[in-house]
Amino acid sequence: MNVTSIDTRHATSNSFELSRGNCFPFTGVPFGMNYFGIETHDDNWWFHPEASHYRGIRLSHQPTMWAGTKGDFCSVRLLPFTKNTKGLTVVPYAPENSEFHPNYLKIYQKNNQLETVVTPSDYGALITMDSPQDEKGLMVSFPTEGVITKAQGTVIEGYSKQLHTHRTRPLKLYFHIETSSKIVSFSEKDTQVYEIVFSDAESVELRMGTSFISKEYAIRNLPTESAENMLMHVTKLWEDKLNKIEVTDADPDKVATFYHNMYRAFLYPQRLYEFDEAHQPVHRDAYSNEVKSGYLYMNNGFWDTARTVYPLFSLIEMDEYPKILEGFLNSYRESGFLPKWLSPEDSGGMPGNYIDAVIADAASKKIVPDLMPEFLQGMIHSAEVQEETRSAGRSYVHEYNEYGYVPSDLHESVNHTLDYSYSDYCISVVAKTLGEEKIANEFAKRSYRYQNLFSKKDQFMVARDRDGKFKEEFSPFSWGGDYTEGSAWHSSFAVSHDIQGLIELYGGLPEFEKILTRLANTRPEYTVEGYGHVIHEMAEMEVNGFGQINVGNQPSFHLPYLFSFIHKPYFMQPLLKQAVSRLFSAGWKGYPGDEDNGSMSTWYLFNALGFYPFCPGSKEYLFGMPNFDQAIIHLSNGNRVVLKTELNYPQQQFINRVKTSGGDYRNCFISHDELLSGTELTFELGMVPNIDCFNEKVPFSMSQHKDQ
């Protein structure tokens, strides 16, 4: 796959009211410390693909627009100019003559015939300005706060600040720029808005190095290779990532969509480490403000990413993944708690502790086993110790351990309870891999606490007060309050570790099938009591039109696969085929909701391939519905998984058979070990359901499979 076929404006046409990805047009290296894009607006949504003006090239560290204008910490804005646009802070540009790719960014301004090209490096960039006009220069400003400390000769230096912190010291991004033309004038035109003019030359080259550690590291991080070699290097980095999975199909739009999602899968988490003189990884500990050895990563919300991103990395990204895990462990060592939402330090956002899912998935797959004893220590710490501000760790751990659930007077109590129950399962998985049977058994018992919120009367997970009474006047359509970014329809099934136990709460398979049928067929209605207004996830569920299965948001990611637990996966196959085909594209409105740091892109990748990690920690992937004529997955261990689809037409809505070289594959799931060994599966599709396609085995649940 040629990386220049990727347009980084993918999924960037959004608004506060409706998300079609809420993505940024990032150019950089995979997992890069910095990304570059152009800024068209001065708000959270600082890029709009429809705009024909821009405010500058933004060096960004923004994980999500929901972090606000202060969320793009330590950012820098660079606006090239010539004499025609000197003094302006917003200028027209020609989108039709500009190029937006992962490996380079090219912006053309017709008025002054100015072409600016950004070629990223690991810790900086090469920026070239070409125009026949004189008085080339640079307006430097800061979306947050910053200062230029030096601009003379051929050197520009300064730093940008982090404005919002969580229990840490503010970070600084130091930058050092060396110019090919001498600086002839330097002035501060407005508060933190600087104008730099270069001596006349048809082309001006700017080499930029950055560092979160020091000015000296920024100088060390300055790119020194030729423009040609830099472009070759970053192009190879991206194409190595994109070609980890090869897909072919008669429909080129489907292929384009797949690879735009591959691009987005390798943007986050971002590196927050650099290399010292001995080429050993070092980073700034934001809690102690000291430079320490080891890896560190930022910009990742585990509530979003744990379900999909890291299971994919466990298959195809074992170069970076062990470093990422070590970085997460360093976050624990330095903050005292395993992180929940790194931006760059732990902001404590979202309920639960979904890093536990990442750790359990890695432990079950024997990834970084030497780190697991300390990871287990951190998991237990979060499960037992209440952080003073209720931000880090489990926000309501005392109440959860006292009552066996989080009481209704605490925010989003149902989701916290269910997420803690799943985390307890994850702790039991890690403990078991380490031979800690006592710990494993204790937390396995705790993992059933989700049952304490099941209301037999209402047939949903319902909040309870401290006296044990279920909430009165319950409505499954009421969003927020007791639930996170959804209603009881979306949250009541959030026990991926024990669907069999949930089935038993409903009274068996027939009753569970009834509730799943209602889940899929109920209109996408909602009421707003918990939020007081329509949030964008509500609007997306309504626009997407998939009943109460809102695959545009994480609580619904696994819902289609519930049909596998009632021996009727053919109920979900048309649903998945329609969702993958209709809700995703390579265009500016590419997603059914927020993409969220690789979360939704990797949901798409798994579901387009035809299997999905339903319960991280179980080592199982459930078969869904393949979307491509052929896919070849190049595993990190050197083996390949080859997936072929016969009769792959729009009208073929069901899987008729799954074939291997040894005959039919009858399970509705496949193990991680089977995939790692290398395998070839052929999916034969059909016009009507084949109820005998799979055998009676159902996927993993903590409870015994009593209804088999």
C-alpha positions as CSV (number, residue, x, y, z in Angstrom):
1,M,0.0,0.0,0.0
2,N,1.4,3.4,-1.1
3,V,1.1,5.8,1.9
4,T,0.3,8.7,-0.4
5,S,-3.0,7.1,-1.1
6,I,-4.0,8.1,2.4
7,D,-5.6,11.5,2.8
8,T,-5.2,12.6,6.4
9,R,-8.4,14.7,6.1
10,H,-10.2,11.4,6.6
11,A,-13.0,11.8,9.3
12,T,-12.2,15.5,10.0
13,S,-15.6,17.0,9.0
14,N,-17.3,17.3,12.4
15,S,-19.2,19.5,14.7
16,F,-20.1,19.7,18.4
17,E,-23.5,18.3,17.6
18,L,-22.4,15.3,15.4
19,S,-19.2,13.4,15.2
20,R,-18.1,11.6,12.1
21,G,-14.8,10.7,13.7
22,N,-13.6,13.9,15.3
23,C,-10.2,13.2,13.9
24,F,-7.2,15.5,13.1
25,P,-5.3,15.6,9.8
26,F,-2.0,14.4,11.4
27,T,1.3,14.1,9.5
28,G,4.1,12.4,11.5
29,V,5.8,9.1,12.2
30,P,3.8,6.2,13.6
31,F,3.3,6.6,17.4
32,G,5.2,10.0,17.0
33,M,5.9,12.4,19.8
34,N,4.7,15.3,17.6
35,Y,2.1,15.5,14.8
36,F,1.7,18.3,12.3
37,G,-1.5,19.6,10.7
38,I,-2.9,22.9,9.5
39,E,-5.1,25.0,11.7
40,T,-8.1,26.6,10.1
41,H,-10.2,27.6,13.2
42,D,-9.4,28.8,16.7
43,D,-11.5,26.3,18.7
44,N,-11.5,22.6,19.7
45,W,-12.2,21.7,16.1
46,W,-9.2,23.5,14.8
47,F,-9.3,21.9,11.4
48,H,-12.2,21.8,8.9
49,P,-11.6,20.3,5.5
50,E,-14.1,22.6,3.9
51,A,-12.1,25.7,4.9
52,S,-10.0,27.5,2.3
53,H,-8.0,29.6,4.8
54,Y,-5.5,28.7,7.5
55,R,-3.9,30.2,10.5
56,G,-0.6,28.2,10.3
57,I,0.9,24.7,10.6
58,R,0.3,23.4,14.1
59,L,2.7,21.1,15.9
60,S,0.2,19.2,18.0
61,H,-0.1,16.8,20.9
62,Q,-3.9,16.8,21.0
63,P,-5.5,13.5,21.9
64,T,-9.1,14.6,21.4
65,M,-11.0,17.8,20.8
66,W,-12.9,17.0,23.9
67,A,-9.8,18.0,25.9
68,G,-10.6,21.6,24.9
69,T,-8.4,24.3,23.7
70,K,-6.0,23.7,26.5
71,G,-5.9,20.0,25.7
72,D,-3.4,20.5,22.8
73,F,-0.6,21.0,25.3
74,C,2.8,22.4,24.3
75,S,1.7,23.2,20.8
76,V,3.3,25.6,18.4
77,R,1.8,27.4,15.4
78,L,4.0,28.3,12.4
79,L,2.6,30.5,9.5
80,P,4.9,31.0,6.5
81,F,4.6,34.2,4.6
82,T,6.1,36.4,1.8
83,K,5.7,40.1,1.2
84,N,2.1,39.7,0.0
85,T,0.9,38.2,3.3
86,K,3.4,39.7,5.8
87,G,1.7,40.8,9.0
88,L,-1.4,38.6,8.5
89,T,-2.4,35.8,10.9
90,V,-5.0,34.2,8.8
91,V,-4.4,33.6,5.0
92,P,-6.1,31.8,2.1
93,Y,-4.7,28.5,0.9
94,A,-5.6,26.3,-2.0
95,P,-6.9,22.9,-0.8
96,E,-7.0,21.6,-4.4
97,N,-3.3,22.2,-4.8
98,S,-2.3,21.0,-1.4
99,E,-1.5,17.5,-0.2
100,F,-2.4,15.8,3.1
101,H,-0.6,12.5,3.8
102,P,0.8,10.7,6.8
103,N,4.4,11.1,5.5
104,Y,4.3,14.7,4.3
105,L,2.1,17.8,4.3
106,K,2.2,20.3,1.4
107,I,0.3,23.6,1.5
108,Y,0.0,25.9,-1.4
109,Q,-0.9,29.6,-1.2
110,K,-1.9,31.0,-4.7
111,N,-1.6,34.7,-3.7
112,N,2.1,34.5,-3.0
113,Q,2.9,31.4,-5.0
114,L,4.2,29.9,-1.7
115,E,4.5,26.2,-1.4
116,T,5.3,24.9,2.1
117,V,6.3,21.2,2.7
118,V,6.5,19.6,6.1
119,T,8.5,16.3,6.3
120,P,8.3,14.9,9.8
121,S,11.1,13.2,11.7
122,D,11.0,11.2,15.0
123,Y,11.3,14.4,17.1
124,G,10.9,17.3,14.7
125,A,10.6,18.1,11.0
126,L,12.1,19.6,7.9
127,I,10.0,22.6,6.7
128,T,10.7,24.0,3.2
129,M,9.3,27.3,1.9
130,D,9.5,27.9,-1.9
131,S,8.2,31.0,-3.7
132,P,9.5,33.5,-6.2
133,Q,8.5,36.4,-3.9
134,D,10.8,38.1,-1.5
135,E,10.6,38.8,2.2
136,K,9.9,35.2,3.2
137,G,9.3,34.8,6.9
138,L,7.5,33.0,9.7
139,M,4.8,34.1,12.1
140,V,5.3,32.0,15.3
141,S,2.5,31.8,17.9
142,F,1.1,29.4,20.4
143,P,-2.3,27.8,20.7
144,T,-1.7,27.5,24.4
145,E,1.2,29.6,25.8
146,G,4.8,29.9,24.7
147,V,7.8,32.2,24.1
148,I,10.7,32.6,21.7
149,T,13.9,33.0,23.7
150,K,16.2,33.4,20.7
151,A,15.9,34.5,17.1
152,Q,19.3,35.6,15.6
153,G,21.7,34.4,13.0
154,T,20.2,31.1,11.7
155,V,18.7,29.9,15.0
156,I,15.2,30.2,16.5
157,E,14.6,28.8,20.0
158,G,11.8,28.8,22.5
159,Y,9.3,26.6,24.3
160,S,5.6,26.0,24.6
161,K,3.8,25.2,27.9
162,Q,1.3,22.8,29.2
163,L,-1.5,24.8,30.8
164,H,-3.6,22.1,32.5
165,T,-2.1,19.5,34.8
166,H,-3.3,16.6,37.0
167,R,-1.1,16.2,40.2
168,T,2.0,17.0,38.1
169,R,4.4,19.8,37.1
170,P,3.6,21.5,33.7
171,L,5.6,20.1,30.8
172,K,7.5,22.3,28.4
173,L,8.2,21.5,24.8
174,Y,11.6,23.0,23.9
175,F,12.2,23.7,20.2
176,H,15.3,24.5,18.3
177,I,15.0,25.6,14.6
178,E,18.0,26.1,12.3
179,T,17.3,28.1,9.1
180,S,19.1,28.1,5.7
181,S,18.7,31.9,5.4
182,K,19.8,34.4,8.0
183,I,17.2,36.2,10.2
184,V,17.1,39.9,9.2
185,S,14.4,41.0,11.6
186,F,12.6,39.7,14.7
187,S,9.7,41.4,16.6
188,E,6.8,40.6,18.8
189,K,3.7,41.8,17.0
190,D,1.2,40.9,19.7
191,T,1.3,38.9,22.9
192,Q,3.2,35.7,22.1
193,V,2.9,36.4,18.4
194,Y,6.3,36.7,16.7
195,E,7.3,37.8,13.2
196,I,10.6,36.5,11.8
197,V,11.9,37.7,8.4
198,F,14.7,35.9,6.5
199,S,17.2,37.1,4.0
200,D,16.0,36.8,0.5
201,A,16.2,33.4,-1.1
202,E,13.9,31.5,-3.5
203,S,13.8,28.6,-1.0
204,V,14.1,28.7,2.8
205,E,14.7,25.5,4.7
206,L,13.8,25.1,8.4
207,R,15.1,22.2,10.4
208,M,13.2,21.7,13.7
209,G,14.1,19.6,16.7
210,T,11.9,19.3,19.8
211,S,12.2,17.9,23.3
212,F,10.2,17.6,26.5
213,I,13.5,17.3,28.4
214,S,15.7,20.3,27.6
215,K,17.0,22.7,25.0
216,E,20.0,20.5,24.6
217,Y,17.9,17.5,23.7
218,A,16.0,19.6,21.2
219,I,19.3,20.4,19.5
220,R,20.2,16.7,19.6
221,N,16.8,15.8,18.1
222,L,17.3,18.1,15.1
223,P,16.9,16.2,11.8
224,T,20.2,16.3,9.7
225,E,19.4,14.0,6.7
226,S,18.6,15.3,3.3
227,A,15.0,16.0,2.4
228,E,15.0,13.0,0.1
229,N,16.3,10.6,2.7
230,M,13.9,12.0,5.3
231,L,11.0,11.4,3.1
232,M,12.2,7.9,2.2
233,H,12.6,7.1,5.9
234,V,9.1,8.2,7.0
235,T,7.5,6.7,3.9
236,K,9.0,3.3,4.8
237,L,7.9,3.6,8.4
238,W,4.3,4.1,7.3
239,E,4.3,1.5,4.6
240,D,5.7,-1.1,6.9
241,K,2.7,-0.5,9.2
242,L,0.1,-0.3,6.5
243,N,1.3,-3.5,4.8
244,K,1.1,-5.6,8.0
245,I,-2.3,-6.5,6.6
246,E,-2.9,-6.9,2.9
247,V,-6.5,-6.8,1.7
248,T,-7.8,-7.2,-1.9
249,D,-11.4,-6.7,-3.1
250,A,-13.3,-5.9,-6.3
251,D,-14.5,-2.7,-4.6
252,P,-11.6,-0.2,-4.4
253,D,-13.6,2.0,-2.0
254,K,-13.6,-0.8,0.6
255,V,-9.9,-1.2,0.2
256,A,-9.4,2.6,0.6
257,T,-11.5,2.6,3.8
258,F,-9.5,-0.2,5.3
259,Y,-6.1,1.5,4.8
260,H,-7.3,4.8,6.1
261,N,-8.3,2.9,9.3
262,M,-4.9,1.2,9.3
263,Y,-3.3,4.7,9.3
264,R,-5.4,5.8,12.3
265,A,-4.6,2.6,14.2
266,F,-0.9,3.6,14.4
267,L,-1.2,7.2,15.6
268,Y,-1.7,6.5,19.3
269,P,-0.4,6.2,22.0
270,Q,2.2,8.8,21.3
271,R,5.8,8.4,22.5
272,L,6.8,10.6,25.4
273,Y,10.4,9.4,25.6
274,E,13.6,10.4,23.8
275,F,17.1,9.0,23.6
276,D,20.2,10.0,25.6
277,E,23.7,10.1,24.3
278,A,24.0,6.3,24.7
279,H,20.8,5.9,22.7
280,Q,18.9,4.7,25.8
281,P,15.3,5.7,26.3
282,V,14.7,8.5,28.8
283,H,11.7,10.7,29.7
284,R,10.7,13.5,32.0
285,D,8.7,12.3,35.0
286,A,6.0,15.0,35.2
287,Y,5.3,14.1,38.9
288,S,8.8,14.6,40.2
289,N,10.0,16.8,37.3
290,E,13.1,14.6,37.0
291,V,14.6,12.9,33.9
292,K,14.3,9.2,34.3
293,S,15.3,6.2,32.2
294,G,12.8,4.1,30.3
295,Y,9.9,4.4,27.9
296,L,6.8,6.6,28.4
297,Y,3.7,7.1,26.3
298,M,0.8,9.6,26.3
299,N,-2.5,10.4,24.7
300,N,-4.6,7.3,25.3
301,G,-7.9,6.7,27.0
302,F,-8.2,3.1,28.1
303,W,-12.0,3.1,28.4
304,D,-12.0,3.7,24.6
305,T,-9.0,1.7,23.4
306,A,-8.6,-1.4,25.6
307,R,-11.3,-3.4,23.8
308,T,-9.8,-3.2,20.3
309,V,-6.4,-1.4,19.9
310,Y,-4.2,-3.6,22.1
311,P,-5.7,-7.0,20.9
312,L,-4.7,-5.9,17.4
313,F,-1.2,-4.9,18.5
314,S,-0.8,-8.3,20.1
315,L,-1.1,-9.8,16.7
316,I,0.8,-7.5,14.4
317,E,2.6,-4.8,16.4
318,M,5.0,-6.6,18.7
319,D,7.8,-4.1,17.9
320,E,6.1,-1.2,19.7
321,Y,3.7,-3.0,22.0
322,P,6.2,-4.2,24.6
323,K,7.6,-0.7,24.9
324,I,4.1,0.7,25.3
325,L,3.4,-1.7,28.1
326,E,6.7,-0.7,29.8
327,G,5.7,2.9,29.4
328,F,2.3,2.3,31.1
329,L,4.2,0.6,34.0
330,N,6.4,3.6,34.3
331,S,3.3,5.8,34.6
332,Y,2.2,3.6,37.5
333,R,5.7,3.8,39.1
334,E,5.7,7.6,38.9
335,S,2.1,8.4,39.7
336,G,1.2,5.7,42.2
337,F,-1.7,4.4,40.2
338,L,-2.1,2.6,36.9
339,P,-3.3,5.2,34.4
340,K,-6.9,5.6,33.1
341,W,-6.6,8.5,30.6
342,L,-3.1,9.7,29.6
343,S,-3.0,13.2,28.3
344,P,-0.1,13.4,28.8
345,E,-0.2,12.3,32.5
346,D,-3.2,10.5,33.9
347,S,-6.3,12.8,33.9
348,G,-8.5,10.2,35.5
349,G,-11.1,10.4,32.8
350,M,-13.9,7.9,32.3
351,P,-15.2,5.2,34.7
352,G,-13.5,1.9,35.5
353,N,-9.9,0.9,35.1
354,Y,-9.7,-0.4,31.5
355,I,-6.0,-0.6,31.6
356,D,-6.7,-3.8,33.5
357,A,-8.1,-5.3,30.3
358,V,-4.9,-4.4,28.4
359,I,-2.8,-6.0,31.1
360,A,-4.9,-9.2,31.3
361,D,-4.9,-9.6,27.5
362,A,-1.1,-9.3,27.5
363,A,-0.7,-11.6,30.4
364,S,-2.9,-14.3,28.9
365,K,-0.9,-14.1,25.6
366,K,2.5,-14.2,27.5
367,I,3.5,-10.7,26.4
368,V,6.1,-9.0,28.7
369,P,5.7,-11.7,31.4
370,D,8.6,-10.2,33.4
371,L,6.5,-7.1,34.0
372,M,3.4,-8.9,35.2
373,P,4.2,-9.2,38.9
374,E,4.5,-5.4,39.2
375,F,1.4,-4.9,36.9
376,L,-0.5,-7.2,39.2
377,Q,0.6,-5.1,42.2
378,G,-0.7,-2.0,40.5
379,M,-4.0,-3.6,39.6
380,I,-4.6,-4.7,43.2
381,H,-3.6,-1.3,44.4
382,S,-6.3,0.3,42.3
383,A,-8.8,-2.3,43.5
384,E,-8.1,-1.7,47.2
385,V,-6.8,1.9,47.7
386,Q,-9.0,5.0,47.4
387,E,-7.1,7.9,45.8
388,E,-7.8,11.1,47.8
389,T,-9.3,13.1,44.9
390,R,-11.2,10.1,43.5
391,S,-9.5,10.7,40.1
392,A,-6.8,8.0,39.9
393,G,-7.6,4.3,40.3
394,R,-11.1,3.2,41.0
395,S,-13.0,6.4,41.8
396,Y,-15.4,4.6,44.2
397,V,-13.4,1.7,45.4
398,H,-14.5,2.0,49.0
399,E,-18.2,1.9,48.2
400,Y,-17.8,-0.8,45.7
401,N,-16.0,-3.0,48.2
402,E,-18.4,-2.1,51.0
403,Y,-21.7,-2.7,49.2
404,G,-20.6,-5.0,46.3
405,Y,-21.7,-2.2,43.9
406,V,-21.3,1.5,43.5
407,P,-24.4,3.3,45.1
408,S,-26.7,5.4,43.0
409,D,-25.7,8.7,44.6
410,L,-22.3,8.4,42.9
411,H,-21.9,9.5,39.3
412,E,-22.4,6.8,36.6
413,S,-22.7,4.2,39.3
414,V,-23.9,1.4,37.0
415,N,-21.0,1.6,34.6
416,H,-18.5,1.9,37.4
417,T,-19.9,-1.2,39.0
418,L,-19.8,-3.2,35.8
419,D,-16.4,-2.0,34.8
420,Y,-15.0,-2.8,38.3
421,S,-16.4,-6.3,38.0
422,Y,-14.7,-6.8,34.7
423,S,-11.5,-5.5,36.2
424,D,-11.8,-8.0,38.9
425,Y,-11.9,-10.7,36.3
426,C,-8.8,-9.2,34.7
427,I,-7.0,-9.3,38.0
428,S,-7.9,-13.0,38.4
429,V,-6.5,-13.7,34.9
430,V,-3.1,-12.0,35.6
431,A,-2.9,-13.6,39.1
432,K,-3.6,-17.1,37.5
433,T,-0.8,-16.7,35.0
434,L,1.6,-15.9,37.9
435,G,0.5,-18.9,39.9
436,E,-1.2,-16.6,42.6
437,E,-4.2,-18.9,43.0
438,K,-5.5,-17.3,46.2
439,I,-5.6,-13.8,44.6
440,A,-7.0,-15.3,41.4
441,N,-9.8,-17.0,43.3
442,E,-10.7,-13.9,45.4
443,F,-11.0,-11.6,42.4
444,A,-12.8,-14.2,40.4
445,K,-15.5,-14.2,43.1
446,R,-15.6,-10.4,43.0
447,S,-16.1,-10.4,39.2
448,Y,-19.6,-11.6,39.8
449,R,-20.6,-8.4,41.6
450,Y,-22.2,-7.1,38.4
451,Q,-25.1,-9.4,39.4
452,N,-25.9,-7.1,42.3
453,L,-27.4,-4.5,39.9
454,F,-29.6,-6.8,37.8
455,S,-33.2,-5.9,38.4
456,K,-35.5,-8.9,37.8
457,K,-38.4,-6.5,37.7
458,D,-36.9,-4.2,35.1
459,Q,-34.8,-6.8,33.3
460,F,-31.8,-4.3,33.1
461,M,-28.9,-3.3,35.1
462,V,-30.4,-0.6,37.4
463,A,-28.8,1.7,40.0
464,R,-29.3,0.9,43.7
465,D,-29.0,3.2,46.7
466,R,-27.0,2.5,49.9
467,D,-30.0,0.7,51.4
468,G,-30.1,-1.7,48.5
469,K,-33.2,-0.3,46.8
470,F,-33.3,-0.2,43.1
471,K,-34.0,3.1,41.5
472,E,-37.7,3.9,41.0
473,E,-39.3,5.3,37.8
474,F,-36.6,3.4,35.8
475,S,-36.5,3.9,32.0
476,P,-34.1,2.0,29.7
477,F,-34.1,5.0,27.4
478,S,-32.7,7.5,29.9
479,W,-29.1,8.5,29.1
480,G,-26.5,9.6,31.6
481,G,-26.8,9.9,35.3
482,D,-26.3,6.2,36.3
483,Y,-24.8,5.3,32.9
484,T,-21.8,6.5,30.8
485,E,-22.5,7.8,27.3
486,G,-25.6,5.7,26.9
487,S,-28.6,4.2,28.7
488,A,-29.4,0.8,30.3
489,W,-29.8,-0.6,26.8
490,H,-26.1,-0.1,26.1
491,S,-24.7,-0.7,29.6
492,S,-26.6,-3.7,30.8
493,F,-24.6,-6.1,28.7
494,A,-21.2,-4.8,29.7
495,V,-20.1,-8.0,31.3
496,S,-18.1,-9.5,28.5
497,H,-16.3,-11.9,30.9
498,D,-19.6,-13.6,32.0
499,I,-22.3,-13.6,29.3
500,Q,-23.4,-17.0,30.5
501,G,-24.0,-15.7,34.0
502,L,-26.0,-12.8,32.4
503,I,-28.1,-15.3,30.5
504,E,-28.9,-17.1,33.7
505,L,-30.0,-13.8,35.3
506,Y,-32.5,-13.4,32.5
507,G,-33.8,-17.0,33.1
508,G,-32.1,-18.8,30.2
509,L,-31.5,-18.7,26.5
510,P,-35.1,-18.1,25.3
511,E,-35.5,-15.0,27.5
512,F,-32.1,-13.7,26.7
513,E,-32.9,-14.1,23.0
514,K,-36.0,-12.0,23.5
515,I,-34.0,-9.1,25.1
516,L,-31.4,-9.3,22.4
517,T,-34.1,-9.1,19.7
518,R,-35.6,-6.1,21.5
519,L,-32.1,-4.5,21.7
520,A,-31.7,-4.8,17.9
521,N,-35.2,-3.9,16.9
522,T,-36.1,-1.1,19.3
523,R,-36.0,2.3,17.7
524,P,-33.0,4.4,18.5
525,E,-34.9,6.5,21.0
526,Y,-33.5,8.3,24.0
527,T,-34.3,10.8,26.7
528,V,-31.8,13.3,28.2
529,E,-32.4,13.4,31.9
530,G,-28.8,12.5,32.9
531,Y,-27.3,15.2,30.6
532,G,-30.0,17.8,30.3
533,H,-29.3,18.1,26.6
534,V,-28.7,16.0,23.5
535,I,-25.1,14.9,23.4
536,H,-23.5,13.9,20.2
537,E,-23.6,10.2,20.9
538,M,-27.4,10.3,21.1
539,A,-27.5,12.1,17.7
540,E,-25.2,9.5,16.2
541,M,-27.3,6.6,17.4
542,E,-30.3,8.3,15.8
543,V,-28.6,9.1,12.5
544,N,-26.8,5.7,12.3
545,G,-30.1,3.8,12.6
546,F,-29.1,0.5,14.1
547,G,-31.7,0.3,16.8
548,Q,-30.2,0.5,20.3
549,I,-27.0,-1.1,19.0
550,N,-25.0,2.1,18.7
551,V,-21.7,0.8,17.2
552,G,-20.7,4.5,17.0
553,N,-19.6,4.3,20.6
554,Q,-17.6,1.9,22.8
555,P,-20.4,0.5,25.1
556,S,-22.0,-1.0,22.0
557,F,-18.9,-2.4,20.3
558,H,-19.5,-6.0,21.5
559,L,-23.3,-6.0,21.4
560,P,-23.7,-7.7,18.0
561,Y,-21.6,-10.6,19.2
562,L,-24.0,-11.5,22.0
563,F,-26.0,-13.6,19.5
564,S,-23.0,-16.0,19.4
565,F,-23.8,-17.0,23.0
566,I,-27.4,-18.1,22.1
567,H,-26.1,-20.3,19.2
568,K,-27.5,-17.8,16.6
569,P,-24.5,-15.9,15.2
570,Y,-26.4,-15.6,11.9
571,F,-28.6,-13.0,13.6
572,M,-25.6,-10.7,13.8
573,Q,-24.0,-11.3,10.4
574,P,-26.2,-9.0,8.3
575,L,-26.0,-6.4,11.1
576,L,-22.2,-6.4,11.0
577,K,-22.1,-6.4,7.2
578,Q,-24.3,-3.4,7.1
579,A,-22.5,-1.6,9.8
580,V,-19.0,-2.1,8.2
581,S,-20.3,-1.2,4.7
582,R,-22.6,1.7,5.5
583,L,-21.1,3.5,8.5
584,F,-17.4,3.7,7.5
585,S,-15.7,5.3,4.6
586,A,-12.4,6.9,3.5
587,G,-14.0,10.3,3.2
588,W,-14.2,13.4,5.4
589,K,-17.1,11.8,7.4
590,G,-15.5,8.4,7.9
591,Y,-17.0,7.1,11.1
592,P,-20.3,6.6,12.9
593,G,-19.0,8.4,16.0
594,D,-15.7,9.5,17.7
595,E,-12.7,7.5,16.5
596,D,-11.0,7.9,19.9
597,N,-7.3,7.2,19.6
598,G,-7.5,4.2,17.4
599,S,-10.5,2.6,19.2
600,M,-13.0,2.8,16.4
601,S,-10.5,2.3,13.6
602,T,-9.4,-1.0,15.1
603,W,-13.0,-2.0,15.7
604,Y,-13.5,-1.5,12.0
605,L,-10.4,-3.5,11.1
606,F,-11.3,-6.5,13.2
607,N,-14.9,-6.5,11.9
608,A,-13.9,-6.0,8.3
609,L,-11.6,-9.0,8.6
610,G,-14.3,-11.1,10.2
611,F,-13.3,-11.7,13.8
612,Y,-13.4,-9.7,17.0
613,P,-11.7,-9.8,20.5
614,F,-15.0,-9.9,22.5
615,C,-13.4,-10.3,25.9
616,P,-9.8,-9.2,26.3
617,G,-8.1,-11.6,28.7
618,S,-9.9,-14.7,27.3
619,K,-7.6,-15.2,24.3
620,E,-10.6,-15.7,22.1
621,Y,-11.8,-13.9,18.9
622,L,-15.4,-14.4,17.8
623,F,-16.2,-14.8,14.2
624,G,-18.2,-11.9,12.7
625,M,-18.7,-11.3,9.0
626,P,-15.7,-11.0,6.6
627,N,-15.8,-8.0,4.2
628,F,-12.9,-8.7,1.8
629,D,-12.3,-11.1,-1.0
630,Q,-8.9,-11.9,0.6
631,A,-6.9,-10.6,3.6
632,I,-3.4,-11.6,4.6
633,I,-2.4,-10.8,8.1
634,H,1.4,-10.7,8.6
635,L,1.8,-11.6,12.3
636,S,4.6,-10.3,14.4
637,N,6.0,-13.8,14.8
638,G,6.5,-14.2,11.1
639,N,3.5,-16.4,10.4
640,R,0.5,-15.4,8.3
641,V,-3.3,-15.7,8.7
642,V,-4.9,-15.9,5.3
643,L,-8.7,-15.2,5.2
644,K,-10.6,-15.8,1.9
645,T,-14.2,-15.0,1.2
646,E,-16.2,-16.8,-1.4
647,L,-19.4,-15.4,-2.9
648,N,-18.5,-12.0,-1.4
649,Y,-21.4,-10.0,-2.8
650,P,-23.7,-7.4,-1.1
651,Q,-26.6,-9.8,-1.2
652,Q,-24.7,-12.6,0.6
653,Q,-25.6,-11.7,4.2
654,F,-24.6,-14.9,6.0
655,I,-21.7,-17.3,6.6
656,N,-22.6,-20.6,5.1
657,R,-19.4,-22.5,5.9
658,V,-15.9,-21.8,7.4
659,K,-13.4,-24.1,5.8
660,T,-9.7,-25.0,6.5
661,S,-7.4,-27.4,4.7
662,G,-8.5,-30.1,7.1
663,G,-12.2,-29.6,6.6
664,D,-14.9,-27.4,8.1
665,Y,-14.1,-25.1,11.1
666,R,-17.1,-25.5,13.4
667,N,-16.4,-23.3,16.4
668,C,-17.9,-19.7,16.3
669,F,-14.6,-18.5,17.8
670,I,-10.9,-19.0,17.3
671,S,-8.1,-18.8,19.8
672,H,-5.1,-16.4,19.8
673,D,-2.8,-19.4,19.8
674,E,-4.5,-20.8,16.7
675,L,-4.0,-17.5,14.9
676,L,-0.4,-17.2,15.9
677,S,0.4,-20.6,14.6
678,G,-0.6,-19.4,11.1
679,T,-3.8,-20.6,9.5
680,E,-5.9,-20.2,6.4
681,L,-9.7,-19.9,6.6
682,T,-12.1,-19.7,3.8
683,F,-15.5,-18.2,4.5
684,E,-18.2,-19.3,2.1
685,L,-21.1,-16.8,2.2
686,G,-24.8,-17.5,1.6
687,M,-28.1,-15.9,0.9
688,V,-30.0,-17.4,3.8
689,P,-28.8,-18.5,7.3
690,N,-27.2,-21.8,7.8
691,I,-28.1,-22.8,11.4
692,D,-25.7,-25.7,11.3
693,C,-22.7,-23.6,10.2
694,F,-21.2,-23.7,13.7
695,N,-21.4,-26.3,16.5
696,E,-22.9,-25.9,19.9
697,K,-19.7,-24.6,21.6
698,V,-20.1,-21.0,22.9
699,P,-17.3,-18.5,23.7
700,F,-15.8,-18.1,27.1
701,S,-17.7,-17.1,30.2
702,M,-16.7,-17.2,33.8
703,S,-19.9,-19.1,34.7
704,Q,-20.2,-22.7,33.5
705,H,-22.1,-23.2,30.2
706,K,-25.1,-24.8,31.9
707,D,-27.4,-24.4,28.9
708,Q,-25.3,-26.4,26.4
